[in-house]
Amino acid sequence: MLYPHSEANVAVLRRAPVIPVLTVKDVEDALAQARALIAGGLLVLEITLRTPAAMGAVSALAKTFPDACIGAGTIVEADQIQAAAAAGAAFLVSPGMSPRLLEAAVQAPVPLLPGAATASEAMALRERGFRALKFFPAEPAGGAKYLASLAGPLPDLIFCPTGGIDLQKAANYLGLANVACVGGSWMVAPRLIEAQDFGTVEQLAREASALGRRR
């Protein structure tokens, strides 16, 4: 069965030029980060499922910010898909893809963005009906030049590169025809969150949001 949520995936990626990737220690931390990012104009947020508080944070953000699009990332197990969707995630993100995840993604009630780092992986996902992919880890895997080279043989795929990206690199990726948005965490760097410097978080989010107006 071909993946049924391909257009929904594309729609999520086209909502914002940058998707902040948040690692949260508790719900209050998640709310503070999200509040600053949304104030800066970034309305699509990815919460990584790397901490015990992550699933609760997804639920809290989805309820608190109904106009935003809250997703769950680092999906690596099939059972995380239903759990994240039940928590209120509007979209899901995986660093890669496996046969079990493919099967679960087809049945999922919300779109799942799978990860690919090679042409072969991208082609395999394309055969299953995916048209929007996460390019991960973007910088170690070859960066913008590598991703640009995929546009020729795979012109119908669009990507969200994530991994090692900052504001300057984001602009380079966003200049590519096959990039819809980028994922990054530079606006919620650990030193800023530890210092609770949410004014700087908001300013960095505003700079990232402005990248969309330059396209």
Order of alpha helices (4+ residues) and beta strands (2+ residues): alpha-beta-alpha-beta-alpha-beta-alpha-beta-alpha-beta-beta-alpha-beta-alpha-beta-alpha-beta-alpha-alpha
